[in-house]
């Protein structure tokens, strides 16, 4: 008997898991995809930083210096030529424009030009060398910036993937729990109390179930979920004290039953608009001094049908594919 029930429960779990996975994948596709903050400009800078070629801004400056050097050389040549011509004119005016004199003037001009050009080349090389040092420093800074940006991008990607993983895990768990709770609610139609039902708290005081919140401690453990539902047209008056829906579990004379099947329950019409239920860590509550099941009835509520849950509460062992449910004495 229970083997068949376990097979049914396993099939239900597989079906819910497939449905949940399909929904999660759809939600993940709708969620924004990761977008890198490093665009085309970064890739260009990375290529410049890691490449062997010069940086564009320094290449432009190097071109300016080279052109300036060429112009300085040309001006020097023109200046030398002018001074030689001037010397020739003075020699001619003095009557000493012999071939030897002309040769000496020309040689002197050539030496002056050579020295001047050497000085100009030295100055040009010094300027280009200083520019090279600046470029090397700029390239090193650029490489550091690119490396840091890469690390930050990797951290952002890891954070995104972690958030996506957490979203998937939380969504999967939430959908599975919601499906299980809907199945329980459908089976129990739903199992809830009238709003003013007095629940025994952990310290022995009483509190209306409609006022109980998550985190409260009741006789039955810590409250971890609360539920308000639309009231059905008819409920049951149990033991003349508790108005409760027929699907709720009650411990009557040591045996767990659905209220609709209990001997102390009387069906009654009601004008209530809403009913309440809570889930507790020990899966029971004391209402008006009597023991009732909580919203989930056990840690394995997602695997059980309504009848199976009652059997489990009464101590029948169940061995499921994912959980082992030992005999529970109530």
C-alpha positions in Angstrom: 0.0 0.0 0.0 2.7 2.5 1.0 5.0 1.5 -1.8 2.3 2.6 -4.3 1.9 5.8 -2.4 5.6 6.4 -2.4 5.7 5.9 -6.2 2.9 8.4 -6.6 4.6 10.9 -4.3 7.9 10.4 -6.3 6.1 11.0 -9.6 4.5 14.1 -8.2 7.8 15.5 -7.0 9.4 14.8 -10.5 6.4 16.5 -12.2 6.6 19.6 -9.9 10.4 19.7 -10.4 10.1 19.7 -14.1 7.4 22.4 -14.1 9.5 24.5 -11.6 12.7 24.2 -13.7 10.8 25.3 -16.9 9.4 28.3 -15.1 12.8 29.2 -13.7 14.5 29.0 -17.1 11.8 31.2 -18.6 12.3 33.8 -15.8 16.1 33.7 -16.3 15.7 34.3 -20.0 13.5 37.4 -19.2 16.0 38.7 -16.7 18.6 41.1 -18.0 21.7 39.4 -19.4 25.2 40.4 -18.2 26.5 43.5 -19.9 30.2 44.3 -19.8 31.1 47.8 -18.7 34.2 47.6 -20.9 33.2 48.7 -24.3 35.1 49.3 -27.6 37.1 52.3 -26.1 38.5 49.9 -23.4 39.5 47.4 -26.0 41.3 50.1 -28.0 43.1 51.3 -24.8 44.0 47.7 -23.9 45.5 47.1 -27.4 47.5 50.3 -27.0 48.7 49.4 -23.5 49.7 45.8 -24.3 51.0 46.4 -27.8 54.5 47.2 -29.0 53.6 50.3 -31.0 53.8 53.9 -29.8 50.9 55.6 -28.0 49.0 57.8 -30.5 49.3 61.1 -28.5 53.1 60.6 -28.2 53.5 59.6 -31.8 51.9 62.9 -32.8 54.3 64.8 -30.5 57.2 62.9 -31.9 56.2 63.9 -35.4 56.1 67.5 -34.3 59.6 67.3 -32.8 61.0 65.7 -36.0 59.4 68.3 -38.2 60.7 71.0 -36.0 64.2 69.5 -36.2 64.1 69.4 -40.0 63.0 73.1 -40.1 65.9 74.0 -37.7 68.4 72.2 -40.0 67.0 74.1 -43.0 67.2 77.4 -41.2 70.8 76.6 -40.2 71.7 75.8 -43.8 70.1 79.1 -44.9 71.8 81.0 -42.2 75.2 79.5 -43.1 74.7 80.2 -46.8 73.8 83.8 -46.0 76.9 84.3 -43.8 79.2 82.8 -46.5 77.7 85.1 -49.2 78.1 88.1 -46.8 81.8 87.1 -46.3 82.3 86.9 -50.1 80.9 90.4 -50.5 83.2 91.9 -47.9 86.2 90.2 -49.5 85.3 91.5 -52.9 84.8 95.0 -51.6 88.3 94.8 -50.0 89.9 93.4 -53.2 90.8 90.1 -51.6 88.4 87.7 -53.4 91.1 85.2 -54.4 90.4 81.5 -54.8 92.2 80.7 -51.6 90.2 83.3 -49.7 87.0 81.9 -51.1 88.0 78.4 -50.1 88.8 79.4 -46.6 85.4 81.2 -46.2 83.6 78.2 -47.6 85.4 75.8 -45.3 84.7 78.0 -42.3 81.1 78.2 -43.2 80.9 74.4 -43.5 82.5 73.9 -40.1 80.1 76.4 -38.5 77.2 74.6 -40.2 78.5 71.2 -39.0 78.9 72.3 -35.4 75.5 74.0 -35.4 73.8 70.9 -36.9 75.4 68.6 -34.4 74.1 70.8 -31.6 70.7 70.8 -33.2 70.7 67.0 -33.5 71.8 66.7 -29.9 68.9 68.9 -28.8 66.5 67.0 -31.0 67.6 63.7 -29.6 67.4 65.0 -26.0 63.8 66.2 -26.7 62.9 62.9 -28.3 64.5 61.0 -25.4 62.5 63.0 -22.8 59.4 62.3 -24.8 60.2 58.6 -24.8 60.5 58.5 -21.0 57.2 60.3 -20.7 55.6 57.8 -23.1 57.0 54.8 -21.2 55.5 56.2 -18.0 52.2 56.9 -19.6 52.2 53.3 -21.1 52.9 51.8 -17.7 50.1 53.8 -16.1 47.8 52.7 -18.9 48.7 49.1 -18.4 48.0 49.4 -14.7 44.6 51.0 -15.4 43.7 48.3 -17.9 44.7 45.6 -15.5 42.7 47.2 -12.7 39.6 47.6 -15.0 39.9 44.0 -15.9 39.9 42.9 -12.3 36.9 45.1 -11.5 35.1 43.7 -14.5 35.8 40.1 -13.4 34.5 41.0 -9.9 31.4 42.5 -11.4 30.8 39.4 -13.5 31.3 37.1 -10.5 28.8 39.2 -8.5 26.3 39.0 -11.4 26.7 35.3 -11.7 26.3 34.8 -7.9 23.2 37.0 -7.9 21.9 35.0 -10.8 22.6 31.7 -9.0 20.9 33.0 -5.9 17.9 34.2 -7.9 17.6 30.7 -9.5 17.9 28.9 -6.2 15.5 31.2 -4.4 13.0 31.1 -7.3 13.2 27.4 -7.6 12.6 26.9 -3.9 9.8 29.5 -3.9 8.0 28.0 -6.8 8.3 24.5 -5.4 7.0 25.7 -2.0 4.2 27.6 -3.6 3.2 24.6 -5.7 3.2 22.4 -2.6 1.2 24.9 -0.5 -1.4 25.2 -3.3 -1.7 21.4 -3.4 -2.1 21.3 0.4 -4.7 24.1 0.3 -6.6 22.3 -2.5 -6.6 19.1 -0.6 -7.7 20.6 2.7 -10.1 23.2 1.2 -8.4 25.1 3.0 -7.6 24.2 6.6 -8.1 27.4 8.7 -9.6 28.8 11.9 -12.1 31.6 12.5 -10.2 34.9 13.2 -11.0 35.1 16.9 -9.8 31.5 17.7 -7.6 31.8 20.8 -4.2 30.1 20.4 -2.1 29.2 23.4 1.3 31.0 23.2 4.6 29.6 24.4 4.3 31.4 27.8 0.7 30.1 28.3 -1.0 33.3 27.4 -3.8 33.4 24.7 -3.8 35.3 21.4 -6.3 35.5 18.6 -4.9 33.7 15.5 -5.6 36.7 13.4 -3.1 38.7 15.5 -0.3 36.2 15.4 2.7 37.1 13.2 5.8 35.3 11.9 8.3 34.9 14.6 5.8 34.6 17.5 6.3 31.6 19.8 3.3 29.4 20.4 2.7 26.1 22.1 3.8 24.2 19.0 7.0 26.1 18.2 8.0 29.3 16.4 5.6 30.6 13.7 7.3 30.7 10.3 4.3 31.4 8.1 0.8 32.9 8.3 -2.1 32.6 6.0 -5.4 34.4 5.5 -7.9 32.8 3.1 -11.5 33.5 2.0 -13.9 31.8 4.3 -16.0 29.0 2.9 -19.8 29.1 3.1 -19.8 26.5 5.9 -17.4 25.4 8.5 -17.4 23.1 11.5 -17.9 23.8 15.2 -15.5 21.5 17.0 -16.3 20.5 20.6 -18.6 23.5 20.8 -15.6 25.9 21.0 -13.6 26.1 17.7 -14.9 27.2 14.3 -12.6 25.5 11.9 -12.7 24.3 8.3 -13.4 20.6 7.6 -9.9 19.9 6.1 -8.1 20.8 9.3 -6.3 18.1 11.2 -7.4 17.6 14.8 -6.1 15.2 17.5 -9.2 13.6 18.9 -8.7 11.1 21.7 -5.1 10.5 20.6 -5.9 9.9 16.9 -5.4 12.4 14.2 -8.4 13.0 11.9 -9.8 15.6 9.5 -12.3 17.7 11.3 -15.0 16.7 8.8 -14.4 13.1 10.0 -14.2 13.8 13.7 -16.9 12.8 16.1 -16.9 16.1 18.0 -17.4 18.2 14.9 -20.7 19.7 13.8 -21.2 21.3 10.5 -22.4 24.9 10.7 -23.1 27.8 8.4 -21.0 30.8 8.8 -21.0 34.5 7.8 -17.2 34.8 8.2 -15.4 36.6 5.3 -11.9 35.3 6.1 -10.1 32.5 8.0 -6.6 32.2 9.3 -3.9 29.6 9.6 -0.3 29.4 10.8 2.7 27.1 10.2 4.9 26.3 13.3 8.2 24.5 13.7 6.6 21.6 15.6 3.6 21.5 13.2 0.7 21.8 15.7 -1.2 24.5 17.6 -3.3 24.5 20.8 -6.6 26.2 20.0 -9.1 26.6 22.9 -7.1 24.0 24.8 -7.3 21.4 22.0 -4.6 20.1 19.6 -4.8 20.8 15.9 -2.3 20.5 13.1 -0.7 23.6 11.7 -0.8 24.7 8.1 1.7 22.1 6.8 1.3 19.3 9.3 4.8 17.9 8.8 8.2 18.8 7.3 7.3 16.6 4.3 4.0 18.2 3.4 5.0 18.7 -0.3 5.1 14.9 -0.7 1.8 13.9 1.0 -1.8 13.8 -0.1 -4.3 14.8 2.5 -4.9 11.1 3.6 -1.1 10.4 3.6 -0.5 13.3 5.9 -3.1 12.0 8.4 -1.5 8.5 8.2 1.9 10.0 8.8 0.6 12.0 11.8 -0.8 8.8 13.2 2.7 7.1 13.1 2.7 5.2 9.8 6.3 5.2 8.4 6.9 6.5 4.9 10.1 6.2 2.9 10.2 8.7 0.1 12.8 9.1 -2.6 14.3 12.3 -1.2 13.4 12.0 2.5 13.1 9.3 5.1 10.1 9.8 7.4 10.4 7.9 10.6 7.4 6.8 12.7 6.0 9.8 14.6 4.1 9.2 17.8 1.5 11.9 18.5 
